[in-house]
Amino acid sequence: MAVASAKLTDKFQITIPVAVRRRLGLKAGDRVLLVLESGEVVLRAASGGWTESSRGLGQELWREEGGAAAIDRERDSWK
């Protein structure tokens, strides 16, 4: 696990430390995802576009809400 820190500016911006950029293979202009997982922010390289990069996001919520059964309950409430 790599640990690095960054200071939040008055415009709420951060500079990603060089060790993290290298580890993720990031270059200027690349997109990243900031994912909130269990109260922590996880930085992910957004390679392959949004669809590929966001695969698996929300799976915790999906499980907590009951998956497909939650969709069925919601649809039933529309009737």
C-alpha angles and dihedrals in degrees: 000000000000118000123195135157133220132188120239111231125218086263090055093249129136135196112230107233116248094244091057093044091052093046091052093039092237124170132185109287095024118132123237133191123227107204123190108218120174093333095314130102116233119196115214131180108244096221117160095028132281097301095054094041095050095051109132096016112139095020091126091055090045090056094042092052094048102259116240091001089064090056090050091050091050093049090048090054090060093064 
